Amino acid sequence: MARTGNLFVISGPSGAGKGTLVRRLLADVPDAWVSVSATTRAPRPGETDGKEYFFLTRDEFERRIAEDGFLEWAEYDGNLYGTPLASIREHMDAGEQVILEIEVQGADQVRERMPACKLVFIEPPSLEVLEARLRGRGTNSESSIASRMRTAEVELSRKVGYDLVLVNDDLDVAAAELAAYVDRMAEKDRGRRA
């Protein structure tokens, strides 16, 4: 009997290592699929429609909001971002473990719409390590780092509502724990509808 499709929401502060852990999860869990978000921002060099994002006009995005076409959506820095609901359902119905990497506010919206989703919070070992990781990227200005650190403190205070909190201190250990959790939940729900 095939595994039942589940929705896993991965959240945590910028610099906690969410993207790296999600890439590792895709390699470790064959039936995992990462959701592609929609946005109204312009594509960056090298980005492809349907791969990094679905690039929509603001009118198209707003039409989809009116049609209840997003699992969650938000406006950030003047652009709209959202998770297309149809693709989430399609992949879950196919028995896949759907991975959604979004901000804490979006995770709250998803839990409201799909209470059976599993919320996973990725936490840095400390705020000092988080700041060092942000600085190590070499792409953030001082004001951006300060803003991300303030946001991180708020996000860290919200981790208590999550089903699993992983401290990303050792990447290999955190990746193994995340894959084991996804597999455990998929096996637990085998043959049962979410």
C-alpha beads as a LAMMPS data file, in Angstrom:
LAMMPS data file: protein, C-alpha beads

194 atoms
193 bonds

1 atom types
1 bond types

-500.0 500.0 xlo xhi
-500.0 500.0 ylo yhi
-500.0 500.0 zlo zhi

Masses

1 110.0

Atoms # bond

1 1 1 0.000 0.000 0.000
2 1 1 1.372 3.433 -0.954
3 1 1 2.267 5.981 1.661
4 1 1 -0.313 8.651 2.315
5 1 1 0.570 12.125 1.115
6 1 1 1.319 14.622 3.871
7 1 1 2.092 18.308 4.047
8 1 1 5.221 19.368 5.943
9 1 1 5.695 23.080 6.595
10 1 1 9.331 24.035 7.198
11 1 1 9.870 27.398 8.918
12 1 1 12.581 29.174 10.836
13 1 1 14.701 32.306 10.772
14 1 1 16.615 33.390 7.689
15 1 1 20.034 31.756 7.961
16 1 1 18.873 28.758 10.023
17 1 1 19.598 26.418 7.110
18 1 1 16.066 25.616 5.915
19 1 1 16.988 25.526 2.237
20 1 1 19.987 23.278 2.780
21 1 1 17.945 20.862 4.899
22 1 1 15.140 20.783 2.325
23 1 1 17.655 19.938 -0.439
24 1 1 19.031 17.116 1.717
25 1 1 15.480 15.914 2.438
26 1 1 14.763 15.622 -1.297
27 1 1 17.824 13.389 -1.650
28 1 1 16.895 11.264 1.394
29 1 1 13.132 10.832 0.912
30 1 1 12.252 9.639 -2.618
31 1 1 8.558 10.604 -2.439
32 1 1 9.242 14.163 -1.187
33 1 1 8.235 17.086 -3.412
34 1 1 8.909 20.775 -2.756
35 1 1 6.095 23.186 -3.499
36 1 1 6.812 26.045 -5.891
37 1 1 5.431 29.407 -4.765
38 1 1 3.916 32.124 -6.917
39 1 1 5.092 35.730 -6.788
40 1 1 4.491 39.083 -8.416
41 1 1 8.165 40.068 -8.228
42 1 1 10.205 40.076 -11.406
43 1 1 12.400 37.040 -12.134
44 1 1 16.044 37.413 -11.128
45 1 1 18.777 36.461 -13.616
46 1 1 18.805 32.700 -14.093
47 1 1 15.349 32.100 -12.600
48 1 1 12.837 30.105 -14.637
49 1 1 9.046 30.357 -14.422
50 1 1 7.706 27.237 -12.722
51 1 1 11.067 26.266 -11.224
52 1 1 12.055 28.868 -8.634
53 1 1 8.633 30.562 -8.682
54 1 1 5.534 30.933 -10.792
55 1 1 5.861 34.565 -11.902
56 1 1 2.430 36.223 -12.077
57 1 1 1.196 39.739 -12.725
58 1 1 -0.406 41.450 -9.750
59 1 1 -3.794 41.255 -11.511
60 1 1 -3.431 37.495 -12.049
61 1 1 -2.296 36.954 -8.451
62 1 1 -5.199 38.990 -7.073
63 1 1 -7.646 37.078 -9.297
64 1 1 -6.348 33.812 -7.824
65 1 1 -6.724 35.214 -4.299
66 1 1 -10.366 36.055 -5.083
67 1 1 -10.863 32.492 -6.396
68 1 1 -9.372 30.994 -3.199
69 1 1 -6.493 29.609 -5.257
70 1 1 -3.787 29.935 -2.588
71 1 1 -3.193 27.846 0.502
72 1 1 -1.526 30.918 2.000
73 1 1 -0.281 34.227 0.690
74 1 1 1.357 37.383 1.967
75 1 1 2.759 40.691 0.786
76 1 1 6.448 41.219 1.434
77 1 1 8.512 44.199 0.344
78 1 1 5.782 45.336 -2.096
79 1 1 5.387 41.949 -3.808
80 1 1 2.821 39.195 -3.329
81 1 1 3.916 35.612 -2.566
82 1 1 1.675 32.581 -2.228
83 1 1 1.359 28.808 -2.333
84 1 1 -0.899 27.499 -5.141
85 1 1 -3.484 25.244 -3.487
86 1 1 -4.183 22.996 -6.504
87 1 1 -0.589 21.753 -6.808
88 1 1 -0.410 20.955 -3.067
89 1 1 -3.570 18.846 -3.272
90 1 1 -2.470 17.159 -6.506
91 1 1 0.852 15.996 -5.060
92 1 1 -0.662 14.928 -1.725
93 1 1 -3.322 12.926 -3.597
94 1 1 -0.487 11.208 -5.475
95 1 1 0.918 10.020 -2.126
96 1 1 3.847 12.422 -2.025
97 1 1 5.340 14.109 1.018
98 1 1 4.818 17.765 0.148
99 1 1 7.409 20.161 1.550
100 1 1 6.519 23.811 1.942
101 1 1 9.314 26.171 3.020
102 1 1 7.641 29.363 4.222
103 1 1 7.743 32.029 6.902
104 1 1 6.184 31.588 10.354
105 1 1 3.153 33.776 9.472
106 1 1 2.435 31.625 6.440
107 1 1 2.736 28.470 8.551
108 1 1 -0.077 29.766 10.772
109 1 1 -2.309 30.256 7.704
110 1 1 -1.519 26.749 6.452
111 1 1 -2.344 25.157 9.815
112 1 1 -5.725 26.953 9.776
113 1 1 -6.552 25.667 6.281
114 1 1 -5.003 22.184 6.648
115 1 1 -4.919 21.222 10.340
116 1 1 -3.343 17.814 9.580
117 1 1 -0.148 19.461 8.262
118 1 1 3.061 18.897 10.195
119 1 1 4.926 22.041 11.261
120 1 1 8.728 21.777 11.508
121 1 1 10.767 24.648 12.953
122 1 1 14.467 24.874 12.036
123 1 1 16.383 26.642 14.778
124 1 1 19.984 27.886 14.727
125 1 1 22.219 26.786 17.625
126 1 1 22.269 30.407 18.892
127 1 1 21.565 33.964 17.758
128 1 1 25.323 34.526 17.525
129 1 1 25.705 31.618 15.098
130 1 1 22.715 32.877 13.113
131 1 1 24.259 36.342 12.777
132 1 1 27.582 34.801 11.709
133 1 1 25.780 32.737 9.034
134 1 1 23.984 35.827 7.704
135 1 1 27.269 37.746 7.571
136 1 1 28.993 34.771 5.937
137 1 1 26.604 34.919 2.992
138 1 1 28.151 38.233 1.985
139 1 1 24.877 39.328 0.377
140 1 1 23.177 41.174 3.243
141 1 1 23.672 44.817 4.194
142 1 1 24.098 45.800 7.845
143 1 1 20.498 47.073 7.961
144 1 1 19.263 43.817 6.387
145 1 1 21.191 41.746 8.955
146 1 1 19.806 43.843 11.816
147 1 1 16.271 43.495 10.461
148 1 1 16.641 39.720 9.982
149 1 1 17.988 39.353 13.521
150 1 1 14.984 41.238 14.979
151 1 1 12.637 39.044 12.920
152 1 1 14.516 35.928 14.074
153 1 1 13.920 36.775 17.727
154 1 1 10.172 37.037 17.099
155 1 1 10.130 33.829 15.041
156 1 1 12.083 31.905 17.692
157 1 1 9.464 32.853 20.276
158 1 1 6.792 31.133 18.133
159 1 1 8.475 27.716 17.842
160 1 1 6.435 26.288 20.732
161 1 1 3.442 25.782 18.414
162 1 1 5.396 23.472 16.080
163 1 1 5.200 19.683 15.917
164 1 1 8.977 19.311 15.657
165 1 1 11.807 21.712 16.512
166 1 1 15.200 20.839 15.009
167 1 1 18.356 22.637 16.095
168 1 1 20.588 22.881 13.021
169 1 1 23.919 22.670 14.821
170 1 1 25.272 19.636 12.924
171 1 1 23.899 19.538 9.367
172 1 1 24.204 15.751 8.981
173 1 1 22.387 15.090 12.264
174 1 1 19.643 17.635 11.526
175 1 1 19.143 16.265 7.997
176 1 1 18.889 12.686 9.304
177 1 1 16.391 13.747 12.000
178 1 1 14.246 15.609 9.451
179 1 1 14.198 12.668 7.002
180 1 1 13.375 10.238 9.829
181 1 1 10.477 12.436 10.964
182 1 1 9.019 12.704 7.439
183 1 1 9.333 8.947 6.939
184 1 1 7.793 8.225 10.360
185 1 1 4.786 10.445 9.653
186 1 1 4.316 9.000 6.142
187 1 1 4.436 5.426 7.481
188 1 1 2.143 6.278 10.405
189 1 1 -0.495 7.552 7.986
190 1 1 0.014 4.772 5.392
191 1 1 -3.296 3.969 3.744
192 1 1 -5.179 6.643 5.692
193 1 1 -6.426 9.856 4.130
194 1 1 -5.056 13.073 5.654

Bonds

1 1 1 2
2 1 2 3
3 1 3 4
4 1 4 5
5 1 5 6
6 1 6 7
7 1 7 8
8 1 8 9
9 1 9 10
10 1 10 11
11 1 11 12
12 1 12 13
13 1 13 14
14 1 14 15
15 1 15 16
16 1 16 17
17 1 17 18
18 1 18 19
19 1 19 20
20 1 20 21
21 1 21 22
22 1 22 23
23 1 23 24
24 1 24 25
25 1 25 26
26 1 26 27
27 1 27 28
28 1 28 29
29 1 29 30
30 1 30 31
31 1 31 32
32 1 32 33
33 1 33 34
34 1 34 35
35 1 35 36
36 1 36 37
37 1 37 38
38 1 38 39
39 1 39 40
40 1 40 41
41 1 41 42
42 1 42 43
43 1 43 44
44 1 44 45
45 1 45 46
46 1 46 47
47 1 47 48
48 1 48 49
49 1 49 50
50 1 50 51
51 1 51 52
52 1 52 53
53 1 53 54
54 1 54 55
55 1 55 56
56 1 56 57
57 1 57 58
58 1 58 59
59 1 59 60
60 1 60 61
61 1 61 62
62 1 62 63
63 1 63 64
64 1 64 65
65 1 65 66
66 1 66 67
67 1 67 68
68 1 68 69
69 1 69 70
70 1 70 71
71 1 71 72
72 1 72 73
73 1 73 74
74 1 74 75
75 1 75 76
76 1 76 77
77 1 77 78
78 1 78 79
79 1 79 80
80 1 80 81
81 1 81 82
82 1 82 83
83 1 83 84
84 1 84 85
85 1 85 86
86 1 86 87
87 1 87 88
88 1 88 89
89 1 89 90
90 1 90 91
91 1 91 92
92 1 92 93
93 1 93 94
94 1 94 95
95 1 95 96
96 1 96 97
97 1 97 98
98 1 98 99
99 1 99 100
100 1 100 101
101 1 101 102
102 1 102 103
103 1 103 104
104 1 104 105
105 1 105 106
106 1 106 107
107 1 107 108
108 1 108 109
109 1 109 110
110 1 110 111
111 1 111 112
112 1 112 113
113 1 113 114
114 1 114 115
115 1 115 116
116 1 116 117
117 1 117 118
118 1 118 119
119 1 119 120
120 1 120 121
121 1 121 122
122 1 122 123
123 1 123 124
124 1 124 125
125 1 125 126
126 1 126 127
127 1 127 128
128 1 128 129
129 1 129 130
130 1 130 131
131 1 131 132
132 1 132 133
133 1 133 134
134 1 134 135
135 1 135 136
136 1 136 137
137 1 137 138
138 1 138 139
139 1 139 140
140 1 140 141
141 1 141 142
142 1 142 143
143 1 143 144
144 1 144 145
145 1 145 146
146 1 146 147
147 1 147 148
148 1 148 149
149 1 149 150
150 1 150 151
151 1 151 152
152 1 152 153
153 1 153 154
154 1 154 155
155 1 155 156
156 1 156 157
157 1 157 158
158 1 158 159
159 1 159 160
160 1 160 161
161 1 161 162
162 1 162 163
163 1 163 164
164 1 164 165
165 1 165 166
166 1 166 167
167 1 167 168
168 1 168 169
169 1 169 170
170 1 170 171
171 1 171 172
172 1 172 173
173 1 173 174
174 1 174 175
175 1 175 176
176 1 176 177
177 1 177 178
178 1 178 179
179 1 179 180
180 1 180 181
181 1 181 182
182 1 182 183
183 1 183 184
184 1 184 185
185 1 185 186
186 1 186 187
187 1 187 188
188 1 188 189
189 1 189 190
190 1 190 191
191 1 191 192
192 1 192 193
193 1 193 194
